[in-house]
């Protein structure tokens, strides 16, 4: 979908904003393991297909979705306890992460952005984003990090991306968002930012463009998608 044609048409890209899970590293499986473990304890059927719907969704909203699958209603205090338990499992799963967990082509692409003076930010709904960034030694690769602790609303609200643009001091119209979740693309559209979906077009049919990953992607390729000078 060429959503960008309805926005302003800047002639360049000044910043790229990356989601973390499923874009820079593949932690989606760890989230699935945590939610699956919780769902099993509650006798709620939960599949990888259902997990796709939770990509980019804040923790409490994800829990509400799973409880809805089992038609279970719980007091807020019990829901908080369940969410904390799932998060503790997730933190255990990610303890062993290191730079080898970075998805193919990501670092080369980000290095290319730096060489062209394009700023880089990570904007993730996860409250554990900082831990993952440290595990993969990526602090020096980014100029800004926004996580779920810093905003009141998760995706599809644009707050995460708008805060990232503000921290970079870049107009949203000069930003490109890289996302693997439908809700994340929605957030980018609401922020009036260009956006590239990472994954399968069937799950990301709201994105400007969809690519399978960064192994064969370059800054030149990005600019060509938007008909910008290279």
Buried (B, 14 or more C-beta within 10 A) or exposed (E): BEBBEEBEEBEEBBBBBBBBBBBBBBBBEBBBBBBBBBBEEBEBEBEEEBBBBBBBBBBBEBBBBBBEBEEEEBEEEEBBEBBEBBBEBBEEBBEEBEEEBBBEBBBEBBEBBBEEEBBBBBBBBBBBBBBBBEBBEBEEBBBBBBBBEBBEEBBBBBBBBBBBBEBBEBBBBBBBBBBBBBBBBBBBBBBBBBBBBBBEEEBBEBBBBBBEBBEEBBBEBBBEBBEBEE
